[in-house]
Every structure is written in C-alpha cells, then in structure tokens.
C-alpha cells in the first residue's frame, strides 16, 4: 500500500472502532450496534461472492453456505458443548469442504448455467435443514448461549459476552474485526500470484489452461475460500441472534450478496463492503415510501447500473482521471 492508501485505511479503522462507538454512546441508540454488526457480517459473506466473480463465475448461492455455517456452529455449541470460538473456524472449514464436493462438478459450468445451479443451492440447504432431525426442522435451534470467554495460557483475550454490560457492543467489535481481517485477506489474495492467476481465468480461461495454469484447482480453491467466508458469517449471525432457522438465509439473501458486489464495484476489493452499506441503509431509508418501496428501490438499482456499470467506486477512477 502507498502512503495515501495507508492513511485512508487508518482513517477507516478510526471511524469504525473509535468514532462510531463514541457517537452511539453519546446518543444512546444502542440498537444501532446490532444494525452495524449485521452490515459487517453481510459484507463478509459478500466478500466471498466477490471472489467467485473474480474467477469469472456468477455466484448466487452464498446464502446456502451462510445457513450451513450457522447450523454447524449452533449444533456444536448446543449439542456438543463446543466453545463458540472453536466452532467459528470449524463452520468455515466445513462449508469449504462442502463447496469442494459441490464445486467439482458445477465449476465446469460458466455464465448463466453456473449461476442457475448456485441459485438452487440455497433452497436445497433450506429444505435439508427442514428435513434433518439434527437441525430440529422448522423449529430451528434456539437458546444458543452467548460466546464464552476466550483465553490463552490463562490470559483472557476476549471476556464472556454474558458478563459484558452491553453485549451488542461486543458483537459489533467482533464483527468489525472479522470484516477488516476478511478484506485484508481478500486484498492480499488479489495482490498475490494466486490473485493474478485467478484474474487470468476471468479474462481468458482457455488461454490460461494452454500455458499451464491449473484452472480446475484455482476454481475449486477460490470457491472454497468464498464458502469459508460465508460459513463464518453465518456462524456469527446464529450466535448474535441466539437462534437459527431454515429461513434464516433464503434465496433473496443470496441475490442480495450478489447485488452488494455489483453496486460497490466488481473491480474493487472493497466494493462489496461499500455496496452492503449502501443497499442495507438505502432499503431502510426507502421504507418511508411504503408500498412503493420496492418499485423505487428497483428503479434506483437499474439507474445505478446504467450510469455506473462498474460500481460506485468507479467514481474514484473518474475523479482521478479528471485531474
């Protein structure tokens, strides 16, 4: 990163971890912590969708992995007594494993064919959750305990959330840290040799294969990382809500994850984060339109895609180009 980008990143951290909590504490609007926590976790799941776009695949199935991750964490915590902090990576790794099994056949598809298959995955995950006894069917899993203490060599790193005076603030910090780490990992992947190889798949997969690039391996790896992000986001959602149901993540959520990427910009690592923020609060602001909310929302989305086909962050390129 150059000095300008480092300064911008430092300013972002200052706003997220210092300024926002101070404003919320000053105004007493504690419920806003939950809202921002949701935005942070949705952006983590959207980061995974962005990565599949980066290899030239339209992924509309991220909701399936978020649902699977939520159930894996909830089952381990409530039925096996496993610490939430241990279930977080387990949920992500389990989703990555499932994505490898599913991805081996479907990642051979491209364009709308791959998109349609992934669109079905969320509904398959929902119906599976309804049918399996371990997931308690339509009743879901409730009364999930709050995350306990995380300690290392007797030193408390994270206190038990039940002992906090304001658990919502604890979840906000946890979700924000996860969001920052996720996008730093994503940025590092994109700017590594692996990222350059993945970009070659997006531009010309046949040419990449002809010069010796293992395209099948790259597709599977990118899809597994994408699903890992979805799994940990779902696990955290289940912990925050202290419940998980088959309807916790539906097809509409998978479509929204894709829209977050489109709005922010597919050519920008931090595009999904901005897109999540704009769409989440934009939808809430349009609630004043009542029955016209969806109509206005759809019209604005269409207009933005026509005016800014490369996403909102493309405005920065136009600004720099005009100097």
C-alpha positions in Angstrom: 0.0 0.0 0.0 1.2 3.5 -0.7 1.0 6.3 1.9 -2.3 7.6 0.6 -4.0 4.2 0.9 -2.5 3.6 4.3 -3.8 6.9 5.5 -7.2 6.1 4.2 -7.2 2.7 5.9 -6.1 4.2 9.2 -9.0 6.7 8.9 -11.4 3.9 8.2 -10.2 2.0 11.3 -10.5 5.2 13.4 -14.1 5.7 12.3 -15.2 2.0 12.8 -13.5 1.4 16.2 -13.5 4.8 17.8 -15.8 7.4 16.2 -18.9 5.2 15.6 -18.9 3.8 19.2 -18.5 7.3 20.6 -21.4 8.6 18.6 -23.6 5.7 19.6 -22.7 6.0 23.3 -23.4 9.8 23.1 -26.8 9.4 21.5 -27.8 6.3 23.5 -29.0 4.5 20.3 -27.7 1.1 21.4 -29.7 -0.8 18.8 -27.6 0.8 16.1 -24.7 -1.5 17.2 -26.8 -4.5 16.0 -27.6 -2.8 12.7 -23.9 -2.1 12.0 -23.0 -5.6 13.2 -25.4 -7.1 10.6 -23.8 -4.8 7.9 -20.3 -6.0 8.8 -21.3 -9.7 8.6 -23.2 -9.3 5.4 -20.2 -7.7 3.9 -18.0 -10.7 5.0 -20.3 -13.1 3.1 -20.4 -10.7 0.1 -16.6 -10.7 0.0 -16.8 -14.4 -0.8 -19.2 -13.8 -3.6 -16.9 -11.1 -5.0 -14.0 -13.7 -5.1 -16.0 -16.0 -7.3 -16.8 -13.1 -9.6 -13.0 -12.6 -9.7 -12.6 -16.0 -11.4 -15.4 -15.3 -13.8 -18.2 -17.1 -12.1 -21.6 -15.7 -11.1 -22.3 -17.0 -7.6 -25.9 -16.7 -6.3 -25.6 -19.5 -3.7 -23.8 -17.8 -0.8 -26.9 -17.9 1.4 -26.6 -21.7 1.4 -23.1 -21.6 3.0 -24.2 -18.9 5.5 -27.0 -21.2 6.5 -24.8 -24.3 6.8 -22.2 -22.3 8.8 -24.9 -21.1 11.2 -26.2 -24.6 11.7 -22.8 -26.2 12.2 -21.9 -23.6 14.9 -25.3 -23.9 16.6 -25.2 -27.7 16.7 -21.7 -27.9 18.1 -22.4 -25.2 20.7 -25.8 -26.5 21.9 -25.5 -30.3 21.4 -21.7 -30.9 21.8 -20.8 -28.1 24.2 -18.0 -26.9 22.0 -16.8 -23.3 22.5 -18.2 -20.8 20.0 -14.7 -19.6 19.3 -13.7 -23.1 18.1 -16.9 -23.5 16.1 -16.2 -20.4 14.1 -13.3 -21.8 12.1 -14.9 -25.3 12.0 -18.1 -23.8 10.4 -16.0 -22.1 7.8 -13.9 -25.2 7.1 -17.0 -27.4 6.9 -18.5 -25.0 4.3 -15.3 -25.0 2.4 -15.3 -28.9 2.3 -19.0 -28.9 1.1 -18.1 -26.4 -1.5 -15.3 -28.6 -2.8 -17.6 -31.6 -3.1 -20.3 -29.5 -4.9 -17.8 -27.4 -6.9 -16.0 -30.3 -8.5 -18.9 -30.9 -11.0 -20.6 -27.5 -11.1 -17.5 -25.3 -11.6 -17.1 -26.7 -15.0 -20.1 -24.6 -15.9 -19.9 -21.0 -16.9 -22.1 -17.9 -17.2 -25.8 -18.2 -16.6 -25.6 -22.0 -16.3 -23.3 -21.8 -13.2 -25.5 -19.0 -11.8 -28.7 -21.0 -12.1 -27.1 -24.1 -10.3 -25.8 -22.0 -7.5 -29.2 -20.3 -7.2 -30.7 -23.6 -6.4 -28.2 -24.4 -3.6 -29.8 -22.0 -1.1 -33.2 -23.6 -1.5 -31.6 -27.1 -1.2 -29.9 -26.1 2.0 -33.2 -24.7 3.4 -35.1 -27.9 2.6 -32.3 -30.0 4.0 -32.4 -28.1 7.3 -36.2 -28.7 7.3 -35.8 -32.4 6.9 -32.9 -33.4 9.1 -33.6 -34.3 12.7 -30.4 -32.8 14.0 -31.5 -29.3 12.8 -34.9 -29.6 14.6 -36.7 -29.0 11.3 -38.9 -25.9 11.1 -38.5 -25.2 14.9 -34.8 -24.5 14.3 -32.2 -24.3 17.0 -32.9 -21.7 19.7 -31.5 -20.6 23.1 -27.9 -20.6 21.7 -25.7 -19.4 24.5 -23.7 -16.2 24.1 -20.0 -16.7 23.3 -18.0 -17.6 26.3 -14.5 -16.5 27.4 -11.6 -16.9 25.1 -8.3 -17.3 26.9 -4.8 -18.3 26.1 -2.4 -19.7 28.7 -4.7 -18.4 31.4 -4.8 -14.9 30.0 -8.3 -13.7 29.0 -8.2 -12.4 25.4 -12.0 -12.0 25.0 -14.3 -11.9 28.0 -17.5 -13.9 28.1 -20.2 -11.9 26.4 -22.7 -12.8 29.1 -20.6 -10.8 31.6 -20.5 -7.6 29.4 -22.7 -4.7 30.4 -23.5 -4.3 26.7 -23.1 -7.5 24.6 -24.2 -5.6 21.5 -21.0 -3.6 21.6 -19.0 -6.7 22.0 -20.7 -8.2 18.9 -20.1 -5.0 17.0 -16.4 -5.1 17.7 -16.1 -8.8 16.9 -17.9 -8.4 13.6 -15.9 -5.3 12.7 -12.6 -7.1 13.4 -13.8 -10.1 11.3 -14.8 -7.7 8.5 -11.4 -5.9 8.5 -9.5 -9.2 8.6 -11.6 -10.7 5.8 -11.0 -7.8 3.5 -7.3 -7.7 4.3 -7.1 -11.4 3.4 -9.0 -10.7 0.2 -6.8 -7.8 -0.7 -3.7 -9.9 -0.1 -5.1 -12.8 -2.3 -5.9 -10.4 -5.1 -2.4 -8.8 -5.0 -0.6 -12.1 -4.8 0.5 -14.6 -7.5 -2.7 -16.6 -6.8 -4.8 -13.5 -7.4 -3.1 -12.8 -10.8 -3.8 -16.4 -11.8 -7.4 -16.1 -10.7 -7.8 -12.9 -12.8 -6.4 -14.8 -15.8 -9.4 -17.2 -15.5 -11.8 -14.2 -15.7 -10.1 -12.8 -18.8 -9.5 -16.0 -20.8 -9.7 -19.4 -19.2 -8.7 -21.4 -22.3 -5.6 -19.3 -22.8 -4.6 -19.7 -19.1 -5.0 -23.5 -19.4 -2.9 -23.6 -22.6 0.1 -22.0 -20.8 0.0 -24.5 -18.0 -2.3 -22.9 -15.4 -4.2 -25.4 -13.3 -7.6 -23.8 -13.9 -9.6 -26.6 -12.2 -7.5 -26.2 -9.0 -7.9 -22.4 -9.0 -11.6 -22.6 -9.4 -12.0 -25.0 -6.6 -9.7 -23.1 -4.3 -11.4 -19.7 -4.9 -14.9 -21.3 -4.4 -13.7 -22.9 -1.1 -12.4 -19.6 0.2 -15.6 -17.9 -0.8 -17.7 -20.5 1.0 -15.4 -20.3 4.1 -16.3 -16.6 4.3 -20.0 -17.4 4.0 -19.7 -20.1 6.7 -18.1 -17.9 9.4 -20.5 -15.0 8.7 -23.5 -17.4 9.2 -22.0 -18.8 12.4 -21.7 -15.3 13.8 -25.2 -14.5 12.8 -26.5 -17.5 14.6 -24.6 -16.5 17.7 -25.9 -13.0 17.7 -29.5 -14.0 17.1 -29.0 -16.9 19.5 -31.1 -18.9 17.1 -31.0 -20.4 13.6 -33.9 -21.4 11.4 -34.2 -22.9 7.8 -35.5 -19.5 6.8 -32.6 -17.5 8.3 -30.9 -17.4 4.9 -33.1 -17.7 1.8 -32.7 -17.2 -2.0 -33.3 -13.4 -1.6 -30.2 -13.1 0.6 -28.1 -14.9 -2.0 -29.3 -12.4 -4.6 -28.5 -9.5 -2.3 -25.0 -10.7 -1.7 -24.5 -10.6 -5.5 -26.1 -7.1 -5.7 -23.7 -5.8 -3.0 -20.8 -6.7 -5.2 -22.4 -5.1 -8.3 -23.2 -1.9 -6.5 -19.8 -1.4 -4.9 -17.9 -2.5 -7.9 -16.6 -5.8 -9.2 -13.3 -4.3 -10.0 -12.6 -3.2 -6.4 -11.7 -5.4 -3.4 -13.6 -3.2 -1.0 -16.6 -2.8 -3.4 -18.8 -5.4 -1.6 -18.3 -3.6 1.8 -19.5 -0.3 0.3 -22.3 -2.0 -1.6 -23.5 -3.7 1.5 -23.6 -0.4 3.5 -25.4 1.5 0.7 -28.0 -1.2 0.0 -28.7 -2.0 3.6 -29.4 1.5 4.7 -30.8 2.5 1.3 -33.6 -0.1 1.7 -34.3 1.1 5.2 -34.5 4.8 4.1 -36.9 3.9 1.4 -39.4 2.4 3.9 -41.0 5.9 4.1 -42.3 5.2 0.6 -44.4 2.3 2.0 -46.0 0.3 -0.9 -43.7 2.0 -3.4 -40.5 0.9 -1.6 -39.7 -2.0 -3.9 -40.6 0.0 -7.0 -38.3 2.9 -6.1 -35.5 0.5 -4.9 -35.6 -1.4 -8.2 -35.6 1.8 -10.3 -32.7 3.2 -8.4 -30.7 -0.1 -8.8 -31.4 -0.1 -12.6 -30.4 3.5 -12.9 -27.1 3.0 -11.0 -26.2 0.0 -13.2 -26.8 2.1 -16.3 -25.0 5.2 -15.1 -22.3 3.4 -13.1 -21.8 -0.1 -14.7 -18.5 -0.6 -12.8 -20.0 0.3 -9.4 -20.0 3.3 -7.1 -16.2 3.0 -6.5 -15.6 3.7 -10.2 -16.4 7.3 -9.3 -13.0 7.5 -7.7 -11.3 6.5 -11.0 -13.3 9.2 -12.9 -12.3 11.7 -10.3 -8.6 10.8 -10.6 -8.8 10.7 -14.3 -10.2 14.2 -14.4 -7.3 15.7 -12.6 
